[in-house]
Amino acid sequence: DAGVIQSPRHEVTEMGQEVTLRCKPISGHNSLFWYRQTMMRGLELLIYFNNNVPIDDSGMPEDRFSAKMPNASFSTLKIQPSEPRDSAVYFCASSSLSGTGGDTQYFGPGTRLTVL
Amino acid sequence: AQTVTQSQPEMSVQEAETVTLSCTYDTSENNYYLFWYKQPPSRQMILVIRQEAYKQQNATENRFSVNFQKAAKSFSLKISDSQLGDTAMYFCAFISRSGATNKLIFGTGTLLAVQP
């Protein structure tokens, strides 16, 4: 079975450019999560979706960040304009959320973003 | 609010020996899951083991086992017969099963080095 798929695996861009990260969750999962990992702050949850609807975006740093989930098999995280402090590894994860609460999250391989 | 604490930033073990990583958590809930994730140098977040809070029996997965002490809110990971491939950052994590929330709470991680 295919796991969570993320693209690109590496992205190098210049300050001010738009960056789009992509994620395909595991088929059948109804929850999708975007995390950011840095040395200083560890793993941070940016936003998560249930059934394609954003539920909690309190972790999104600022208006430069936006996330969409147009259908059950695809999500994007966009940074516009990008800044050097956005350099990090961005993970996408998916899980099944039932009426009894959260379940195991499976992570993609991550996208290492470098903003020069 | 739930919190997860890993008090050992780094640990080292000789190949073939056994090592135990500590994790404590704080919650007022009774129904939840606990996890250990492994992050090797490749950065991939890999699920190692899962424990359901309502199960008294400790979870095991091959060389990996946990010591789950619900009253003490402790969830340690034991790695037996350590292998060089076990070298990684290990994260303890908590998720509630008591409602609609689907947020995974991570500890700060323990960096494990397996020495030849």
Interface residues (C-beta under 8 A of the other chain):
Chain A: S31 F33 G42 L43 L45 Y48 N50 I55 D56 V89 F91 A93 S95 L97 T100 G101 G102 D103 T104 Q105 Y106 F107 P109 G110 R112
Chain B: N31 Y32 Y33 F35 Y37 S42 R43 Q44 M45 I46 L47 R50 F91 I95 S96 R97 S98 G99 A100 T101 N102 K103 L104 F106 T108 G109
